[in-house]
Amino acid sequence: MATPIDPTATAFLLAENRNMPMHVGGLQLFKKPEGAGRGYVRELFEAMSSPEEIAPLFLKRPYRSLRTGGQLFWRPDEQFDIEHHVRHSALPKPGRVRELLELCSRLHSTRLAWERPLWEAHVIEGLRDGRVAMYTKTHHALLDGVSAMRLLASVLSTDPDQRDMPPPWGARPRRGRAESAADKDAAEVSVSALRTALGLTVEAAGLPTALVKTITKGLRNQTSALSFYAPRTIFNQDITGSRRFAAQDWPVERLRAIGKATGTTINDVVMAMCSGAMRTYLQELDALPDAPLVAMVPVGLNAKQSQIASAEGGNAVGAVMVQLATDLADPARRLASIHRSMKDGKEALSSMTPVQILAMSALGQAPAILTPLLRMQGIVRPPYNLIISNVPGPRTAHYWNGAEMLGTYPLSIPINGMALNITCTSYNGLMCFGLTGCRRTVPRLQRMLAHLDDELTALERAAGV
């Protein structure tokens, strides 16, 4: 049965082109269970490619025709071919992480075809240390990064002896009348929230009061929930379709110790690591602007209760525009500046209702969306230079049918005018960084990993830990 595609998902589908694939991805590393034989990876692949039933979300594909009046619909793929979606790959020798990241970079560069459901999964062997990798990609019209993380967590277990877990695309038993968050269709959730938000005109009418103060700060180029100006950088230009992916993890305890010693948060320390890495990277290329870079940072807030509060706890998601203080040479001063910027942005959003937060976030995103759409790069200054997000993950070790997940690294979406995306995921005491950039626009992306490591050490030294 065909169902209309909601406006948000439609926008992701229509914005896509060869240079701008609109899918999110993930790379997971697994340790083989004790006693696994030489054929373990083949057995793992066969188990993942033969679930008892495919979840409906992973069966639908976009469709439009004269009969639909040109409107996009989801409809089930009547010729679904699991072998197209689940694939088995092997790395060339010497089987280093370098070869793995290069493969993921190439896989992440290709678009997903509309004539099939918009997802792929690759089981990858050949790492010389014996680990097994899985790379997945899913169109943003189906799932965003947070939903994808929740879906992955829903099929993992803290029990290493459990052996009846389906792959993420396998159907799971219904849990009574109430579905879990991972089982919900992301499109249905978006439509429901949109309809409710549009109906709350009285509450949204209060936006101008909260908006005046925020816009004033934005126009002054101060810290704010809104940004109208960011310096031009090499990241803010048209991109190609080729991607480069870099990933590494650091112990969360190192970040926590810095935060405790300086009165800042772990997220502030993540931002400071990225700030220092960006500063060094751009200095090497003789491309560091005098003005500080601005990052768009999605944040979860315990906003005021309203009719659109989430059934999962009333959280609202907004976007804070953070000045990264890349004009400051001292790591301690950069961290303090970022902390103030984050705090100020959160305070601006916390004074608003959830409807107002949605409107404010949309207003802040508008320049970034409209500029490439109207082909105005180089004419209009970007509202921010890059996106940095931090998605919380499981705090303890998790397993898939006995295989321990050792790390999980997100791959995201660069767009025209925004050639670099940094996404972090916490897992089992690690902060896992995933850097996704345009291969041509962001040269030598992997060097940023060394800069991140150097900056973490510099922050520890400055904090005295």
C-alpha positions as a Markdown table, in Angstrom:
| # | Residue | x | y | z |
|---|---|---|---|---|
| 1 | Met | 0.0 | 0.0 | 0.0 |
| 2 | Ala | 1.4 | 3.4 | -1.0 |
| 3 | Thr | 1.6 | 6.2 | 1.5 |
| 4 | Pro | 2.5 | 9.9 | 0.9 |
| 5 | Ile | 6.0 | 10.9 | 1.9 |
| 6 | Asp | 6.0 | 13.7 | 4.5 |
| 7 | Pro | 7.5 | 17.1 | 3.6 |
| 8 | Thr | 10.7 | 16.7 | 5.6 |
| 9 | Ala | 11.6 | 13.4 | 3.9 |
| 10 | Thr | 10.5 | 14.8 | 0.5 |
| 11 | Ala | 13.0 | 17.7 | 1.0 |
| 12 | Phe | 15.8 | 15.2 | 1.6 |
| 13 | Leu | 14.9 | 13.3 | -1.5 |
| 14 | Leu | 14.6 | 16.3 | -3.8 |
| 15 | Ala | 17.7 | 18.0 | -2.5 |
| 16 | Glu | 19.8 | 15.0 | -3.5 |
| 17 | Asn | 22.1 | 15.0 | -6.5 |
| 18 | Arg | 25.3 | 13.3 | -7.7 |
| 19 | Asn | 27.5 | 15.7 | -5.7 |
| 20 | Met | 25.3 | 15.6 | -2.6 |
| 21 | Pro | 24.0 | 12.1 | -1.7 |
| 22 | Met | 21.7 | 12.4 | 1.3 |
| 23 | His | 22.3 | 9.3 | 3.3 |
| 24 | Val | 23.8 | 8.8 | 6.8 |
| 25 | Gly | 26.0 | 5.9 | 7.6 |
| 26 | Gly | 27.7 | 4.0 | 10.4 |
| 27 | Leu | 30.8 | 1.9 | 10.9 |
| 28 | Gln | 30.8 | -0.7 | 13.7 |
| 29 | Leu | 33.7 | -2.9 | 14.7 |
| 30 | Phe | 33.1 | -6.3 | 16.3 |
| 31 | Lys | 35.3 | -8.8 | 18.1 |
| 32 | Lys | 34.6 | -12.4 | 17.1 |
| 33 | Pro | 33.2 | -14.6 | 19.9 |
| 34 | Glu | 35.4 | -17.2 | 21.6 |
| 35 | Gly | 35.7 | -20.4 | 19.5 |
| 36 | Ala | 34.7 | -18.7 | 16.2 |
| 37 | Gly | 36.0 | -20.7 | 13.3 |
| 38 | Arg | 37.6 | -19.7 | 10.0 |
| 39 | Gly | 34.2 | -19.5 | 8.4 |
| 40 | Tyr | 32.7 | -17.2 | 11.0 |
| 41 | Val | 32.4 | -14.0 | 8.9 |
| 42 | Arg | 30.7 | -16.0 | 6.1 |
| 43 | Glu | 28.2 | -17.4 | 8.7 |
| 44 | Leu | 27.7 | -13.9 | 10.1 |
| 45 | Phe | 26.9 | -12.6 | 6.6 |
| 46 | Glu | 24.5 | -15.4 | 5.9 |
| 47 | Ala | 22.7 | -14.8 | 9.1 |
| 48 | Met | 22.3 | -11.1 | 8.4 |
| 49 | Ser | 21.2 | -11.8 | 4.8 |
| 50 | Ser | 18.5 | -14.3 | 5.7 |
| 51 | Pro | 16.2 | -12.9 | 8.5 |
| 52 | Glu | 12.8 | -14.5 | 9.0 |
| 53 | Glu | 11.1 | -11.3 | 7.9 |
| 54 | Ile | 12.2 | -7.8 | 6.8 |
| 55 | Ala | 10.9 | -4.8 | 8.8 |
| 56 | Pro | 8.5 | -2.7 | 6.7 |
| 57 | Leu | 10.7 | 0.4 | 7.0 |
| 58 | Phe | 13.4 | -1.4 | 5.0 |
| 59 | Leu | 11.0 | -2.6 | 2.3 |
| 60 | Lys | 9.7 | 0.7 | 1.0 |
| 61 | Arg | 11.0 | 2.8 | -1.8 |
| 62 | Pro | 10.1 | 6.3 | -3.1 |
| 63 | Tyr | 7.8 | 6.4 | -6.1 |
| 64 | Arg | 5.9 | 9.1 | -8.1 |
| 65 | Ser | 4.1 | 9.1 | -11.5 |
| 66 | Leu | 1.4 | 11.0 | -13.4 |
| 67 | Arg | -1.1 | 9.0 | -11.3 |
| 68 | Thr | 0.3 | 10.4 | -8.1 |
| 69 | Gly | 0.2 | 13.9 | -9.6 |
| 70 | Gly | 4.0 | 14.1 | -9.2 |
| 71 | Gln | 3.8 | 13.7 | -5.4 |
| 72 | Leu | 6.2 | 11.3 | -3.8 |
| 73 | Phe | 4.9 | 8.2 | -2.2 |
| 74 | Trp | 6.4 | 5.3 | -0.3 |
| 75 | Arg | 5.4 | 1.9 | -1.6 |
| 76 | Pro | 6.7 | -1.6 | -0.9 |
| 77 | Asp | 9.3 | -3.0 | -3.2 |
| 78 | Glu | 7.5 | -6.0 | -4.9 |
| 79 | Gln | 10.8 | -7.4 | -6.1 |
| 80 | Phe | 12.9 | -6.9 | -3.0 |
| 81 | Asp | 16.3 | -8.5 | -3.3 |
| 82 | Ile | 18.2 | -9.0 | 0.0 |
| 83 | Glu | 21.4 | -9.8 | -1.9 |
| 84 | His | 21.4 | -6.3 | -3.3 |
| 85 | His | 21.2 | -4.7 | 0.1 |
| 86 | Val | 23.4 | -7.0 | 2.3 |
| 87 | Arg | 26.9 | -7.5 | 0.9 |
| 88 | His | 30.1 | -9.3 | 1.8 |
| 89 | Ser | 33.4 | -7.5 | 1.3 |
| 90 | Ala | 37.0 | -8.1 | 2.1 |
| 91 | Leu | 39.9 | -5.7 | 2.5 |
| 92 | Pro | 43.1 | -5.8 | 0.5 |
| 93 | Lys | 46.3 | -6.5 | 2.4 |
| 94 | Pro | 47.7 | -5.4 | 4.7 |
| 95 | Gly | 44.2 | -5.0 | 6.1 |
| 96 | Arg | 44.9 | -1.9 | 8.2 |
| 97 | Val | 42.3 | 0.6 | 9.5 |
| 98 | Arg | 43.5 | 2.8 | 6.6 |
| 99 | Glu | 42.2 | 0.3 | 4.1 |
| 100 | Leu | 38.9 | 0.0 | 6.0 |
| 101 | Leu | 38.3 | 3.8 | 6.1 |
| 102 | Glu | 39.2 | 4.0 | 2.4 |
| 103 | Leu | 36.5 | 1.4 | 1.5 |
| 104 | Cys | 33.9 | 3.2 | 3.7 |
| 105 | Ser | 34.8 | 6.5 | 2.0 |
| 106 | Arg | 34.1 | 5.0 | -1.4 |
| 107 | Leu | 30.9 | 3.3 | -0.3 |
| 108 | His | 29.7 | 6.5 | 1.2 |
| 109 | Ser | 30.2 | 8.4 | -2.0 |
| 110 | Thr | 27.6 | 6.5 | -4.1 |
| 111 | Arg | 23.9 | 7.4 | -4.2 |
| 112 | Leu | 21.2 | 5.0 | -3.3 |
| 113 | Ala | 18.9 | 4.2 | -6.2 |
| 114 | Trp | 15.2 | 5.1 | -5.9 |
| 115 | Glu | 14.1 | 1.9 | -7.7 |
| 116 | Arg | 15.0 | 0.0 | -4.5 |
| 117 | Pro | 14.6 | 0.5 | -0.8 |
| 118 | Leu | 17.1 | 3.2 | 0.3 |
| 119 | Trp | 19.6 | 1.3 | 2.4 |
| 120 | Glu | 22.7 | -1.0 | 2.2 |
| 121 | Ala | 24.8 | -3.0 | 4.6 |
| 122 | His | 28.3 | -4.4 | 4.1 |
| 123 | Val | 29.9 | -7.1 | 6.3 |
| 124 | Ile | 33.7 | -6.5 | 5.9 |
| 125 | Glu | 36.5 | -9.0 | 6.8 |
| 126 | Gly | 40.2 | -8.8 | 6.2 |
| 127 | Leu | 41.4 | -6.7 | 9.1 |
| 128 | Arg | 44.7 | -8.1 | 10.1 |
| 129 | Asp | 43.8 | -8.0 | 13.8 |
| 130 | Gly | 40.9 | -10.3 | 13.3 |
| 131 | Arg | 38.1 | -7.8 | 13.9 |
| 132 | Val | 35.0 | -7.7 | 11.7 |
| 133 | Ala | 33.5 | -4.5 | 10.4 |
| 134 | Met | 30.0 | -3.5 | 9.3 |
| 135 | Tyr | 29.3 | -0.4 | 7.2 |
| 136 | Thr | 25.7 | 0.6 | 6.7 |
| 137 | Lys | 24.0 | 3.5 | 5.0 |
| 138 | Thr | 20.4 | 4.6 | 5.0 |
| 139 | His | 18.8 | 7.6 | 3.3 |
| 140 | His | 18.0 | 10.5 | 5.5 |
| 141 | Ala | 14.4 | 10.3 | 4.3 |
| 142 | Leu | 14.1 | 7.0 | 6.1 |
| 143 | Leu | 16.2 | 7.6 | 9.3 |
| 144 | Asp | 18.3 | 10.4 | 10.8 |
| 145 | Gly | 21.5 | 9.7 | 12.7 |
| 146 | Val | 19.9 | 9.5 | 16.1 |
| 147 | Ser | 17.1 | 7.2 | 14.9 |
| 148 | Ala | 19.7 | 5.0 | 13.2 |
| 149 | Met | 21.7 | 4.8 | 16.5 |
| 150 | Arg | 18.5 | 3.8 | 18.4 |
| 151 | Leu | 17.7 | 1.2 | 15.8 |
| 152 | Leu | 21.2 | -0.3 | 16.1 |
| 153 | Ala | 20.9 | -0.4 | 19.9 |
| 154 | Ser | 17.5 | -2.1 | 19.7 |
| 155 | Val | 19.1 | -5.2 | 18.1 |
| 156 | Leu | 22.1 | -5.4 | 20.4 |
| 157 | Ser | 22.2 | -7.1 | 23.8 |
| 158 | Thr | 24.3 | -6.8 | 27.0 |
| 159 | Asp | 24.3 | -10.6 | 27.2 |
| 160 | Pro | 27.2 | -12.1 | 25.3 |
| 161 | Asp | 25.4 | -15.5 | 25.3 |
| 162 | Gln | 22.2 | -14.4 | 23.5 |
| 163 | Arg | 22.0 | -15.8 | 20.0 |
| 164 | Asp | 18.5 | -15.0 | 18.7 |
| 165 | Met | 19.0 | -11.3 | 17.7 |
| 166 | Pro | 17.9 | -10.3 | 14.2 |
| 167 | Pro | 19.9 | -7.8 | 12.1 |
| 168 | Pro | 18.7 | -4.1 | 12.2 |
| 169 | Trp | 16.6 | -4.6 | 9.1 |
| 170 | Gly | 14.9 | -7.8 | 10.4 |
| 171 | Ala | 11.4 | -7.5 | 11.8 |
| 172 | Arg | 11.0 | -7.8 | 15.6 |
| 173 | Pro | 8.0 | -8.9 | 17.6 |
| 174 | Arg | 5.5 | -6.3 | 18.5 |
| 175 | Arg | 5.7 | -5.1 | 22.1 |
| 176 | Gly | 2.0 | -4.9 | 22.8 |
| 177 | Arg | 0.1 | -1.9 | 21.6 |
| 178 | Ala | 2.9 | 0.6 | 22.3 |
| 179 | Glu | 5.7 | 0.4 | 19.9 |
| 180 | Ser | 9.3 | 1.1 | 20.9 |
| 181 | Ala | 11.0 | 4.3 | 19.5 |
| 182 | Ala | 13.2 | 2.1 | 17.3 |
| 183 | Asp | 10.1 | 0.4 | 15.7 |
| 184 | Lys | 8.4 | 3.6 | 14.8 |
| 185 | Asp | 8.5 | 4.9 | 11.2 |
| 186 | Ala | 10.5 | 8.1 | 11.4 |
| 187 | Ala | 8.4 | 9.6 | 8.7 |
| 188 | Glu | 5.2 | 9.1 | 10.7 |
| 189 | Val | 6.8 | 10.7 | 13.8 |
| 190 | Ser | 7.8 | 13.7 | 11.7 |
| 191 | Val | 4.3 | 14.1 | 10.2 |
| 192 | Ser | 2.7 | 13.9 | 13.6 |
| 193 | Ala | 5.0 | 16.5 | 15.1 |
| 194 | Leu | 4.6 | 18.8 | 12.2 |
| 195 | Arg | 0.8 | 18.7 | 12.3 |
| 196 | Thr | 0.7 | 19.3 | 16.0 |
| 197 | Ala | 3.2 | 22.2 | 15.7 |
| 198 | Leu | 1.2 | 23.8 | 12.9 |
| 199 | Gly | -1.9 | 23.7 | 15.1 |
| 200 | Leu | -0.3 | 25.6 | 18.0 |
| 201 | Thr | -0.6 | 29.0 | 16.5 |
| 202 | Val | -1.3 | 30.8 | 19.8 |
| 203 | Glu | 1.9 | 29.4 | 21.5 |
| 204 | Ala | 4.0 | 30.1 | 18.4 |
| 205 | Ala | 2.8 | 33.7 | 18.4 |
| 206 | Gly | 5.0 | 34.3 | 21.4 |
| 207 | Leu | 8.1 | 33.8 | 19.3 |
| 208 | Pro | 8.8 | 37.5 | 18.6 |
| 209 | Thr | 9.4 | 38.3 | 22.2 |
| 210 | Ala | 12.1 | 35.6 | 22.5 |
| 211 | Leu | 13.3 | 36.4 | 19.0 |
| 212 | Val | 14.3 | 40.1 | 19.6 |
| 213 | Lys | 17.1 | 39.4 | 22.0 |
| 214 | Thr | 18.4 | 36.4 | 20.0 |
| 215 | Ile | 18.4 | 38.3 | 16.7 |
| 216 | Thr | 20.2 | 41.3 | 18.3 |
| 217 | Lys | 23.0 | 39.1 | 19.4 |
| 218 | Gly | 23.2 | 37.3 | 16.1 |
| 219 | Leu | 23.5 | 40.6 | 14.2 |
| 220 | Arg | 26.3 | 41.7 | 16.6 |
| 221 | Asn | 28.0 | 38.4 | 15.8 |
| 222 | Gln | 27.9 | 37.4 | 19.5 |
| 223 | Thr | 27.1 | 33.9 | 20.8 |
| 224 | Ser | 23.5 | 33.1 | 20.2 |
| 225 | Ala | 21.0 | 30.4 | 19.2 |
| 226 | Leu | 21.0 | 32.2 | 15.8 |
| 227 | Ser | 23.8 | 33.1 | 13.5 |
| 228 | Phe | 23.8 | 35.4 | 10.5 |
| 229 | Tyr | 27.5 | 35.6 | 9.8 |
| 230 | Ala | 30.4 | 33.2 | 9.7 |
| 231 | Pro | 33.8 | 33.8 | 7.9 |
| 232 | Arg | 34.3 | 32.2 | 4.6 |
| 233 | Thr | 36.5 | 29.1 | 4.7 |
| 234 | Ile | 37.5 | 26.3 | 2.4 |
| 235 | Phe | 34.6 | 24.3 | 3.8 |
| 236 | Asn | 32.0 | 26.8 | 2.5 |
| 237 | Gln | 32.0 | 26.1 | -1.3 |
| 238 | Asp | 30.5 | 23.7 | -3.8 |
| 239 | Ile | 31.5 | 20.1 | -3.2 |
| 240 | Thr | 32.0 | 17.0 | -5.4 |
| 241 | Gly | 30.4 | 13.6 | -4.9 |
| 242 | Ser | 33.5 | 11.9 | -3.6 |
| 243 | Arg | 33.9 | 11.5 | 0.2 |
| 244 | Arg | 36.7 | 10.9 | 2.6 |
| 245 | Phe | 36.0 | 9.4 | 6.0 |
| 246 | Ala | 38.3 | 9.5 | 9.1 |
| 247 | Ala | 37.5 | 8.0 | 12.5 |
| 248 | Gln | 39.1 | 7.5 | 15.9 |
| 249 | Asp | 38.1 | 7.2 | 19.5 |
| 250 | Trp | 39.4 | 8.5 | 22.8 |
| 251 | Pro | 38.5 | 7.5 | 26.4 |
| 252 | Val | 35.6 | 9.6 | 27.7 |
| 253 | Glu | 37.3 | 9.7 | 31.1 |
| 254 | Arg | 40.0 | 12.0 | 29.6 |
| 255 | Leu | 37.4 | 14.4 | 28.5 |
| 256 | Arg | 35.5 | 14.2 | 31.7 |
| 257 | Ala | 38.6 | 15.0 | 33.7 |
| 258 | Ile | 39.2 | 18.1 | 31.7 |
| 259 | Gly | 35.6 | 19.2 | 32.2 |
| 260 | Lys | 35.7 | 18.6 | 35.9 |
| 261 | Ala | 39.0 | 20.6 | 36.3 |
| 262 | Thr | 37.6 | 23.5 | 34.3 |
| 263 | Gly | 34.0 | 23.6 | 35.2 |
| 264 | Thr | 32.9 | 22.7 | 31.7 |
| 265 | Thr | 31.0 | 19.8 | 30.1 |
| 266 | Ile | 32.2 | 16.9 | 28.1 |
| 267 | Asn | 30.4 | 18.4 | 25.1 |
| 268 | Asp | 32.3 | 21.6 | 25.6 |
| 269 | Val | 35.6 | 19.6 | 25.6 |
| 270 | Val | 34.5 | 17.9 | 22.4 |
| 271 | Met | 33.9 | 21.3 | 20.8 |
| 272 | Ala | 37.3 | 22.6 | 22.0 |
| 273 | Met | 39.0 | 19.5 | 20.5 |
| 274 | Cys | 37.4 | 20.3 | 17.2 |
| 275 | Ser | 38.2 | 24.0 | 17.5 |
| 276 | Gly | 41.9 | 23.4 | 18.1 |
| 277 | Ala | 42.0 | 20.8 | 15.3 |
| 278 | Met | 40.3 | 23.2 | 12.9 |
| 279 | Arg | 42.7 | 26.0 | 13.8 |
| 280 | Thr | 45.8 | 23.9 | 13.2 |
| 281 | Tyr | 44.4 | 22.3 | 10.1 |
| 282 | Leu | 43.5 | 25.6 | 8.5 |
| 283 | Gln | 46.8 | 27.1 | 9.6 |
| 284 | Glu | 48.7 | 24.4 | 7.8 |
| 285 | Leu | 46.8 | 25.3 | 4.6 |
| 286 | Asp | 47.3 | 29.0 | 5.2 |
| 287 | Ala | 43.5 | 29.3 | 5.2 |
| 288 | Leu | 42.6 | 30.3 | 8.8 |
| 289 | Pro | 40.3 | 33.3 | 8.8 |
| 290 | Asp | 40.8 | 36.1 | 11.3 |
| 291 | Ala | 37.2 | 35.8 | 12.6 |
| 292 | Pro | 36.3 | 32.7 | 14.7 |
| 293 | Leu | 34.6 | 29.8 | 12.9 |
| 294 | Val | 31.0 | 29.1 | 13.8 |
| 295 | Ala | 29.6 | 25.6 | 14.3 |
| 296 | Met | 25.9 | 24.5 | 14.2 |
| 297 | Val | 25.5 | 22.1 | 17.2 |
| 298 | Pro | 22.2 | 20.2 | 17.7 |
| 299 | Val | 21.3 | 20.0 | 21.4 |
| 300 | Gly | 18.6 | 18.2 | 23.4 |
| 301 | Leu | 16.9 | 20.4 | 25.9 |
| 302 | Asn | 14.4 | 19.8 | 28.7 |
| 303 | Ala | 12.1 | 22.5 | 27.3 |
| 304 | Lys | 8.8 | 23.7 | 28.8 |
| 305 | Gln | 6.0 | 21.3 | 28.7 |
| 306 | Ser | 3.6 | 21.7 | 25.9 |
| 307 | Gln | 1.3 | 19.7 | 23.7 |
| 308 | Ile | 4.2 | 18.6 | 21.4 |
| 309 | Ala | 6.4 | 17.4 | 24.3 |
| 310 | Ser | 7.8 | 14.0 | 23.4 |
| 311 | Ala | 6.0 | 10.9 | 24.9 |
| 312 | Glu | 9.5 | 9.7 | 25.7 |
| 313 | Gly | 10.1 | 12.5 | 28.2 |
| 314 | Gly | 9.3 | 15.9 | 26.9 |
| 315 | Asn | 12.7 | 16.6 | 25.3 |
| 316 | Ala | 12.9 | 19.2 | 22.5 |
| 317 | Val | 15.8 | 19.4 | 20.0 |
| 318 | Gly | 17.2 | 22.7 | 19.0 |
| 319 | Ala | 20.3 | 24.1 | 17.3 |
| 320 | Val | 22.9 | 26.3 | 18.9 |
| 321 | Met | 25.3 | 28.3 | 16.9 |
| 322 | Val | 28.7 | 28.2 | 18.7 |
| 323 | Gln | 31.6 | 30.4 | 18.1 |
| 324 | Leu | 34.7 | 28.1 | 18.1 |
| 325 | Ala | 37.2 | 30.7 | 19.2 |
| 326 | Thr | 39.6 | 29.6 | 16.4 |
| 327 | Asp | 41.1 | 33.1 | 16.6 |
| 328 | Leu | 42.5 | 32.3 | 20.1 |
| 329 | Ala | 45.9 | 30.5 | 20.3 |
| 330 | Asp | 45.5 | 29.4 | 24.0 |
| 331 | Pro | 43.6 | 26.1 | 24.4 |
| 332 | Ala | 42.3 | 27.1 | 27.9 |
| 333 | Arg | 40.9 | 30.4 | 26.6 |
| 334 | Arg | 39.3 | 28.6 | 23.6 |
| 335 | Leu | 37.6 | 26.1 | 26.0 |
| 336 | Ala | 36.3 | 28.9 | 28.2 |
| 337 | Ser | 35.0 | 30.9 | 25.2 |
| 338 | Ile | 33.2 | 27.8 | 23.8 |
| 339 | His | 31.7 | 27.1 | 27.2 |
| 340 | Arg | 30.2 | 30.6 | 27.3 |
| 341 | Ser | 29.0 | 30.3 | 23.8 |
| 342 | Met | 27.3 | 27.0 | 24.4 |
| 343 | Lys | 25.8 | 28.2 | 27.7 |
| 344 | Asp | 24.4 | 31.4 | 26.1 |
| 345 | Gly | 22.9 | 29.5 | 23.2 |
| 346 | Lys | 21.2 | 26.9 | 25.5 |
| 347 | Glu | 19.8 | 29.7 | 27.7 |
| 348 | Ala | 18.3 | 31.4 | 24.7 |
| 349 | Leu | 16.5 | 28.2 | 23.7 |
| 350 | Ser | 15.5 | 27.2 | 27.2 |
| 351 | Ser | 13.5 | 30.5 | 27.5 |
| 352 | Met | 11.3 | 29.3 | 24.6 |
| 353 | Thr | 8.6 | 26.7 | 24.3 |
| 354 | Pro | 9.2 | 23.6 | 22.1 |
| 355 | Val | 7.2 | 25.2 | 19.2 |
| 356 | Gln | 9.3 | 28.3 | 19.4 |
| 357 | Ile | 12.5 | 26.1 | 19.5 |
| 358 | Leu | 11.4 | 24.4 | 16.3 |
| 359 | Ala | 10.7 | 27.8 | 14.6 |
| 360 | Met | 14.0 | 29.2 | 15.8 |
| 361 | Ser | 16.0 | 26.2 | 14.6 |
| 362 | Ala | 14.2 | 26.4 | 11.2 |
| 363 | Leu | 15.0 | 30.1 | 11.0 |
| 364 | Gly | 18.7 | 29.4 | 11.8 |
| 365 | Gln | 18.9 | 26.7 | 9.2 |
| 366 | Ala | 17.2 | 28.7 | 6.4 |
| 367 | Pro | 20.3 | 30.5 | 5.1 |
| 368 | Ala | 22.3 | 27.3 | 4.9 |
| 369 | Ile | 19.5 | 25.5 | 3.0 |
| 370 | Leu | 18.5 | 28.4 | 0.7 |
| 371 | Thr | 22.1 | 29.5 | -0.2 |
| 372 | Pro | 23.1 | 26.3 | -2.1 |
| 373 | Leu | 19.5 | 25.9 | -3.4 |
| 374 | Leu | 19.6 | 29.4 | -5.0 |
| 375 | Arg | 23.2 | 28.9 | -6.1 |
| 376 | Met | 24.4 | 31.9 | -4.1 |
| 377 | Gln | 27.7 | 30.5 | -2.7 |
| 378 | Gly | 30.3 | 33.1 | -2.7 |
| 379 | Ile | 27.7 | 35.9 | -2.7 |
| 380 | Val | 26.0 | 35.3 | 0.7 |
| 381 | Arg | 28.2 | 34.7 | 3.7 |
| 382 | Pro | 27.5 | 31.3 | 5.3 |
| 383 | Pro | 25.6 | 31.3 | 8.7 |
| 384 | Tyr | 28.0 | 28.7 | 10.0 |
| 385 | Asn | 31.0 | 26.8 | 8.8 |
| 386 | Leu | 30.5 | 23.2 | 9.8 |
| 387 | Ile | 28.2 | 20.9 | 11.8 |
| 388 | Ile | 29.4 | 19.3 | 15.0 |
| 389 | Ser | 27.1 | 16.9 | 16.8 |
| 390 | Asn | 27.4 | 14.5 | 19.7 |
| 391 | Val | 25.0 | 11.6 | 19.8 |
| 392 | Pro | 24.9 | 9.6 | 23.1 |
| 393 | Gly | 25.2 | 5.8 | 22.8 |
| 394 | Pro | 25.3 | 2.8 | 25.1 |
| 395 | Arg | 27.4 | 3.2 | 28.2 |
| 396 | Thr | 28.2 | -0.5 | 28.5 |
| 397 | Ala | 29.5 | -3.2 | 26.1 |
| 398 | His | 26.9 | -4.6 | 23.7 |
| 399 | Tyr | 26.9 | -7.8 | 21.6 |
| 400 | Trp | 25.3 | -9.1 | 18.4 |
| 401 | Asn | 24.8 | -12.8 | 18.7 |
| 402 | Gly | 28.0 | -13.2 | 20.8 |
| 403 | Ala | 30.1 | -10.7 | 18.8 |
| 404 | Glu | 31.2 | -7.8 | 21.0 |
| 405 | Met | 30.8 | -4.3 | 19.5 |
| 406 | Leu | 34.2 | -2.6 | 20.1 |
| 407 | Gly | 33.3 | 0.8 | 18.6 |
| 408 | Thr | 30.8 | 2.7 | 16.5 |
| 409 | Tyr | 31.7 | 5.6 | 14.2 |
| 410 | Pro | 29.1 | 7.8 | 12.4 |
| 411 | Leu | 29.3 | 8.9 | 8.8 |
| 412 | Ser | 27.2 | 12.0 | 7.9 |
| 413 | Ile | 26.2 | 14.3 | 5.1 |
| 414 | Pro | 28.4 | 17.1 | 3.6 |
| 415 | Ile | 26.3 | 19.5 | 1.5 |
| 416 | Asn | 27.1 | 22.3 | -1.0 |
| 417 | Gly | 28.5 | 25.2 | 1.1 |
| 418 | Met | 29.2 | 22.9 | 4.1 |
| 419 | Ala | 31.9 | 20.5 | 3.0 |
| 420 | Leu | 32.7 | 19.0 | 6.5 |
| 421 | Asn | 30.6 | 17.2 | 9.1 |
| 422 | Ile | 31.9 | 16.0 | 12.5 |
| 423 | Thr | 29.7 | 13.6 | 14.4 |
| 424 | Cys | 30.6 | 11.9 | 17.7 |
| 425 | Thr | 29.1 | 8.9 | 19.4 |
| 426 | Ser | 29.8 | 7.8 | 23.0 |
| 427 | Tyr | 30.0 | 4.1 | 23.6 |
| 428 | Asn | 31.3 | 2.0 | 26.5 |
| 429 | Gly | 33.6 | 4.6 | 27.8 |
| 430 | Leu | 34.8 | 5.8 | 24.4 |
| 431 | Met | 34.1 | 9.0 | 22.5 |
| 432 | Cys | 34.0 | 7.9 | 18.9 |
| 433 | Phe | 34.6 | 10.6 | 16.3 |
| 434 | Gly | 33.5 | 10.3 | 12.7 |
| 435 | Leu | 34.7 | 13.0 | 10.2 |
| 436 | Thr | 33.0 | 13.1 | 6.8 |
| 437 | Gly | 34.2 | 15.5 | 4.2 |
| 438 | Cys | 34.3 | 16.2 | 0.5 |
| 439 | Arg | 37.4 | 14.4 | -0.8 |
| 440 | Arg | 38.5 | 17.4 | -3.0 |
| 441 | Thr | 37.3 | 20.3 | -1.0 |
| 442 | Val | 38.7 | 19.1 | 2.4 |
| 443 | Pro | 42.2 | 17.8 | 1.5 |
| 444 | Arg | 44.2 | 15.5 | 3.9 |
| 445 | Leu | 41.1 | 15.1 | 6.1 |
| 446 | Gln | 42.8 | 12.3 | 8.0 |
| 447 | Arg | 45.4 | 14.8 | 9.4 |
| 448 | Met | 42.6 | 16.2 | 11.6 |
| 449 | Leu | 42.7 | 13.0 | 13.7 |
| 450 | Ala | 46.3 | 13.8 | 14.7 |
| 451 | His | 45.2 | 17.4 | 15.4 |
| 452 | Leu | 42.3 | 16.2 | 17.6 |
| 453 | Asp | 44.7 | 14.0 | 19.6 |
| 454 | Asp | 47.2 | 16.9 | 20.0 |
| 455 | Glu | 44.4 | 19.2 | 21.1 |
| 456 | Leu | 43.2 | 16.8 | 23.7 |
| 457 | Thr | 46.7 | 16.6 | 25.2 |
| 458 | Ala | 47.0 | 20.4 | 25.1 |
| 459 | Leu | 43.7 | 20.7 | 27.0 |
| 460 | Glu | 44.8 | 18.2 | 29.6 |
| 461 | Arg | 48.0 | 20.2 | 30.1 |
| 462 | Ala | 46.1 | 23.5 | 30.4 |
| 463 | Ala | 43.7 | 22.0 | 32.8 |
| 464 | Gly | 46.4 | 20.4 | 34.9 |
| 465 | Val | 45.1 | 16.8 | 34.6 |
